[in-house]
Amino acid sequence: MITILHTESSLGWGGQERRIMRELLGLSREAFRPVLACRPESRIAEKAREDNLECELVKMRGNFDPLAVARFLRIYRRYAVDLVHTHSSADSWMASVAAKLSPRRPQVVRTRHLSSAIKTRLIYSRLAHRVVTVGESTRRYLVQEKGIPRERVLTIPTGVDLTVFDPLKIRANLRNELGLSAETPVIGTMAVFRRSKGHRFLLQAMPQILQTHPDLKLLLAGEGPQEQNLRKMIEELGIAEAVLMPGFREDGARVLNTLDVFVFPSLEEALGTAILEALAMEKPVVATRVGGIPEIVEDGRTGFLVPPEDPKALADKVIHLLRDRALGKEMGLRGRRFVESHHDNRFMIRGLENLYRELMEKRKSPKNTKTVF
């Protein structure tokens, strides 16, 4: 059996952390032993406990903490770790350095979940045996612009659990809970309240949308550091009665079932897990043309793509879909078929398992015993 240790230094809970949990829980228990190492106060630690996943808590102070490196070394020894799969900056530095110091010499995989610029090549070009990207745009950036060897970088697209996000299975929504009638038009999004998610541009689009649909509601599901700024902006725009903020929701499928149009105004995105979930729930999408989003939204067929930071363009396309419900229904059906064909969670797990097995085979080969550090 191959022991796989995933590491994550993030404290929050978003698309990245949810993907990590799906990866850990989806691995074949006959071939792999999954273990998670994360910070004690993190949300992913809570989720690991809920799912009875083996989990080690590691304090990580800053991007490099010698005590954390020592802790990783003990974890490698205790669990006889064969491969380390890192996800964020701090854990990648410390877990990768520990892997080079460990007598076990575990293989190292680094997933790049973001589309933002990287500050240093070292962790991708020297510390990791393989780099996984969640979308093709990020893979091209690492290879073409940062010079990471092509053979070291591969894309394993994010997958969706189609048994959870299934419009035939999940019929419930939040309309009764929120006091909304079945006829009330509702648009919205699910995303952490960060500046990079572009919520402010969706709020700026609301006055134009309300001119044509005065009874419309905007549902913003999530939480995060920008929440108070968004609430202040809602008051300043005079749209408080039209905006619903139910906080973080575990029942993403029910949230999506509430919506007529899913809107994703992000400023940077490696792929967009929430978009894939909306497509899986047969919702038409209006999203920004940034990062990997054009890889999953086909403009005019499964949704509309608009420039980032453009409230008018967002409003125009949302209004278009609200007026043409038949088009929205058609887009939603196409979106579901697309996710079924390309982003089923089983495809992601299969890709990971194949990668892990390949690296284990290379580790056994005498000609590959030389470290890349």
Rosetta blueprint (number, residue, H / E / L):
1 M L
2 I E
3 T E
4 I E
5 L E
6 H E
7 T E
8 E E
9 S L
10 S L
11 L L
12 G L
13 W L
14 G L
15 G H
16 Q H
17 E H
18 R H
19 R H
20 I H
21 M H
22 R H
23 E H
24 L H
25 L H
26 G H
27 L L
28 S L
29 R L
30 E L
31 A L
32 F E
33 R E
34 P E
35 V E
36 L E
37 A E
38 C E
39 R L
40 P L
41 E L
42 S L
43 R H
44 I H
45 A H
46 E H
47 K H
48 A H
49 R H
50 E H
51 D L
52 N L
53 L L
54 E L
55 C E
56 E E
57 L E
58 V L
59 K L
60 M L
61 R L
62 G L
63 N L
64 F L
65 D L
66 P H
67 L H
68 A H
69 V H
70 A H
71 R H
72 F H
73 L H
74 R H
75 I H
76 Y H
77 R H
78 R H
79 Y H
80 A L
81 V L
82 D L
83 L E
84 V E
85 H E
86 T E
87 H L
88 S L
89 S H
90 A H
91 D H
92 S H
93 W H
94 M H
95 A H
96 S H
97 V H
98 A H
99 A H
100 K H
101 L H
102 S L
103 P L
104 R L
105 R L
106 P L
107 Q E
108 V E
109 V E
110 R E
111 T E
112 R E
113 H L
114 L L
115 S L
116 S L
117 A L
118 I L
119 K L
120 T L
121 R L
122 L H
123 I H
124 Y H
125 S H
126 R L
127 L L
128 A L
129 H L
130 R E
131 V E
132 V E
133 T E
134 V L
135 G L
136 E H
137 S H
138 T H
139 R H
140 R H
141 Y H
142 L H
143 V H
144 Q H
145 E H
146 K L
147 G L
148 I L
149 P L
150 R H
151 E H
152 R H
153 V E
154 L E
155 T E
156 I L
157 P L
158 T L
159 G L
160 V E
161 D L
162 L L
163 T L
164 V L
165 F L
166 D L
167 P L
168 L L
169 K L
170 I L
171 R L
172 A L
173 N L
174 L L
175 R H
176 N H
177 E H
178 L H
179 G L
180 L L
181 S L
182 A L
183 E L
184 T L
185 P L
186 V E
187 I E
188 G E
189 T E
190 M E
191 A L
192 V L
193 F L
194 R L
195 R H
196 S H
197 K H
198 G L
199 H H
200 R H
201 F H
202 L H
203 L H
204 Q H
205 A H
206 M H
207 P H
208 Q H
209 I H
210 L H
211 Q H
212 T H
213 H L
214 P L
215 D L
216 L L
217 K E
218 L E
219 L E
220 L E
221 A E
222 G L
223 E L
224 G L
225 P L
226 Q L
227 E H
228 Q H
229 N H
230 L H
231 R H
232 K H
233 M H
234 I H
235 E H
236 E H
237 L H
238 G L
239 I L
240 A H
241 E H
242 A H
243 V E
244 L E
245 M E
246 P E
247 G E
248 F L
249 R L
250 E L
251 D L
252 G H
253 A H
254 R H
255 V H
256 L H
257 N H
258 T H
259 L L
260 D L
261 V E
262 F E
263 V E
264 F E
265 P L
266 S L
267 L L
268 E L
269 E L
270 A L
271 L L
272 G L
273 T H
274 A H
275 I H
276 L H
277 E H
278 A H
279 L H
280 A H
281 M L
282 E L
283 K L
284 P L
285 V E
286 V E
287 A E
288 T E
289 R L
290 V L
291 G L
292 G L
293 I H
294 P H
295 E H
296 I L
297 V L
298 E L
299 D E
300 G L
301 R L
302 T L
303 G E
304 F E
305 L E
306 V E
307 P L
308 P L
309 E L
310 D L
311 P H
312 K H
313 A H
314 L H
315 A H
316 D H
317 K H
318 V H
319 I H
320 H H
321 L H
322 L H
323 R H
324 D L
325 R H
326 A H
327 L H
328 G H
329 K H
330 E H
331 M H
332 G H
333 L H
334 R H
335 G H
336 R H
337 R H
338 F H
339 V H
340 E H
341 S H
342 H H
343 H L
344 D E
345 N H
346 R H
347 F H
348 M H
349 I H
350 R H
351 G H
352 L H
353 E H
354 N H
355 L H
356 Y H
357 R H
358 E H
359 L H
360 M H
361 E H
362 K H
363 R H
364 K H
365 S L
366 P H
367 K H
368 N H
369 T L
370 K L
371 T L
372 V L
373 F L
